[in-house]
C-alpha cells in the first residue's frame, strides 16, 4: 500500500474511533434516535443529487438503509445514551466480525476457516470478560443495544453481498437516504411531538458539531476514502486497519471524558482486537511448501 493511502486509511480510523466520543457529546443534549435521524438527513442531502442511483433493486437499498442507520447507528448511539462508555462501545461494536462469520456460514453457506473460528472464540471471550466490568462504563441496556448494533452491521454486510453492487459509495448513499423519515417516525412514536418542539431550544454548538462530524467526516468522507482503498487493494490488506478503531475509540473516551481503562476492560479489549486480527490471518501463507530439492 502506498504511504499516502496508508496515511489516509489511518486518518479514517482515527475519525471513526473518535466518532464514539462525538456521539456521546450529542446524546448528552438530545434524543439519541433524533440525533441519528439528523445525521443521516445531512448525509443524504444534498449529496444524493450529485450521485447517480446504483443499478440495484430498491428493496436492497431500503433494507440496507434501515438496518444500517437504525439497526447499527441508531442502536449504537442509543447504547451510549444508555450508559455504555464511548470507548467500550467502539470495542464491542467490533463483535460484528464474529457475528458476520456465523451469519455468513448459515445464510450464505460460506466456509468457516479455523483461524476465523479461533478468532471469533477469542473475541467472544472478550465480550464475556466485559460483562464483569463494574466501574459503571458497561450497563446491561447499553451492552444489549451495542450487540444489536453489531448484529445489524453483519446483516447489512450480507445485504451488500446479496445486492452484488460494485458501486459501494452510491449504494450506501442512496440507502442512507431511505433512513431519516423512518427514524423521525420512530422518534415521534416513542416520544411524541414534544421532542421535536423542544429541539430548537436544545440545539447548541455541541449538538451541531456532533451532527456535522458524524455526517461529513465520518460518513461521507470516511466511506469515500474507505471504498477507494477497498477498490485499490486486497481486502486482506485494507481490513486490518479497522483494528485501530477501538484503540482510538478508547483513547477518545480517556481524553474527552476521562474514562478509566482498568485491567478487566483492557483484557476484554485485547481479546476482541486479537480475535479480529487472528481472523484476518491467511493461514495458507504458513503452509509448508516443499522446494524442488525436497521433491
C-alpha positions, 0 to 999 in steps of 0.5 A: 500500500502506498504511504499516502493511502496508508496515511489516509486509511489511518486518518479514517480510523482515527475519525471513526474511533473518535466518532464514539466520543462525538456521539456521546457529546450529542446524546448528552443534549438530545434524543439519541434516535433524533440525533441519528435521524439528523445525521443521516438527513445531512448525509443524504442531502444534498449529496444524493443529487450529485450521485447517480442511483446504483443499478440495484433493486430498491428493496436492497437499498431500503433494507440496507438503509434501515438496518444500517442507520437504525439497526447499527447507528441508531442502536449504537448511539442509543447504547451510549445514551444508555450508559455504555462508555464511548470507548467500550462501545467502539470495542464491542461494536467490533463483535460484528466480525464474529457475528458476520462469520456465523451469519455468513456460514448459515445464510450464505453457506460460506466456509468457516476457516479455523483461524476465523473460528479461533478468532471469533472464540477469542473475541467472544471471550472478550465480550464475556470478560466485559460483562464483569466490568463494574466501574459503571462504563458497561450497563446491561441496556447499553451492552444489549443495544451495542450487540444489536448494533453489531448484529445489524452491521453483519446483516447489512454486510450480507445485504451488500453481498446479496445486492452484488453492487460494485458501486459501494459509495452510491449504494450506501448513499442512496440507502442512507437516504431511505433512513431519516423519515423512518427514524423521525417516525420512530422518534415521534412514536416513542416520544411524541411531538414534544421532542421535536418542539423542544429541539430548537431550544436544545440545539447548541454548538455541541449538538451541531458539531456532533451532527456535522462530524458524524455526517461529513467526516465520518460518513461521507468522507470516511466511506469515500476514502474507505471504498477507494482503498477497498477498490485499490487493494486486497481486502486482506490488506485494507481490513486490518486497519479497522483494528485501530478503531477501538484503540482510538475509540478508547483513547477518545473516551480517556481524553474527552471524558476521562474514562478509566481503562482498568485491567478487566476492560483492557483484557476484554479489549485485547481479546476482541482486537486479537480475535479480529486480527487472528481472523484476518490471518491467511493461514495458507501463507504458513503452509509448508511448501516443499522446494524442488530439492525436497521433491 
